[in-house]
Amino acid sequence: MASLLTDDDWNLLLTDAHTHHGWTDRPVERATLEKLYQLLRMAPTAMNCQPLRVVFVQSAEAKARLRPSLEAGNVDKTMAAPVTAIVACDTQFYAHMDRLAPHIAGIGARMAAMPEAGRDSLIRNNATLQTGYLILTARGLGLDCGPMGGFDRAKVDAEFFADGRYKSLLLVNLGYGDPSKLRPRAPRLDFDEACRVE
């Protein structure tokens, strides 16, 4: 099957991509982070709800605030990363829905009135989807990524989202990885082990 992307493109996005644990000293420019968001926001979400919110932790002061929430095995690599993205979801995403989905009359009020469980599922599913877009977009911009879940979400939320509106989902270290710190590629499941066609 023909691909619109070249093998080099696929290698950059997926085939050669690793979770990075070691980083070079090369900084990540603010313009790169802005470009990252400008691109990832264009990818689809349900009803264009866009619940993802990101805090790019870059300064030494912000890293010091993040540090107490990290599991021990994630401290050194996170402190060394040029940027750590706190990926969160906006529990009041519906406040923007009338602007984001003008083709659906009254959608903001309808989303606000949804049962909380259904709304939370919508928020988390779509913010998680957007997290995948963030990682692929970062790789497309030449950044390496180190996503991780080993942190205390309650501590992160209290420190960075004190009003309770945003809820953290994942941390993603971003920067220019040190290839000498990579582990060998781990195996992947084959198609027949993971998929079926009916």
Disulfide bonds with the S-S distance in Angstrom:
none
